[in-house]
Amino acid sequence: MRQVPNPADHRRALISLLTARAGTKGEALGKARRAFRELLLFQPEHCFPASALLINCFLAFVAQRDTSAKQSAARTVRGGLLTLQQLGLPIDLSMADAVARPVRYRAHPRQAGSLPIQVYCHMEMLAAEATPSIARTYA
């Protein structure tokens, strides 16, 4: 506050930071809020700076508590903690992957349908022709 004494400038900068980190529909901030609330319930006093061991125990607690969806609940909380870390809170996530492994995406995502996109484009081109033909009939 000393460097930027105007509260309106301070508020504008904070809002721009939060909207940049919010995600498309604000889901990142929702995850961050839930993770912050859960962390304060788990360790009400002296939780910041959050050490790697504290975060590991916290994520293990979340995974044990939500037995129906162990990994997904811990992954969601881990994502919220990651957003909090990006916002500047002192959270060490170096041991978080041991409990809540991040989702690994496929190198080549599957395509819907059984034919490559080039074949579909060629069939659309044949079907759009003005002159009747056997190829247009089958396309």
Residue pairs with C-beta under 8 A, 6 or more apart in sequence:
1 10
4 10
4 13
17 87
18 29
18 87
21 28
21 29
21 83
21 86
21 87
22 28
22 29
23 29
28 79
28 80
28 83
29 83
31 76
31 77
31 79
31 80
31 83
32 80
32 81
32 83
32 84
32 87
33 80
34 76
34 77
34 80
35 76
35 77
35 78
35 79
35 80
35 81
35 83
35 84
36 80
36 84
38 58
38 62
38 77
39 47
39 50
39 58
39 81
40 47
42 58
42 61
43 54
43 58
47 54
48 89
48 90
48 91
49 90
49 91
49 92
50 89
50 90
50 91
50 92
51 92
52 92
52 93
52 94
52 95
52 96
53 95
55 81
55 91
55 92
55 93
55 95
55 96
56 95
56 96
56 98
56 99
58 77
59 74
59 77
59 78
59 96
59 99
59 100
60 74
60 99
62 73
62 74
62 77
63 70
63 71
63 73
63 74
63 99
63 100
64 70
65 73
66 73
66 74
71 100
71 101
74 99
74 100
75 100
75 101
75 102
75 103
77 100
78 93
78 96
78 99
78 100
78 102
81 91
81 93
81 96
82 93
84 91
85 91
85 93
111 117
113 120
123 139
124 139
126 133
126 135
126 136
126 139
127 136
127 139
129 136
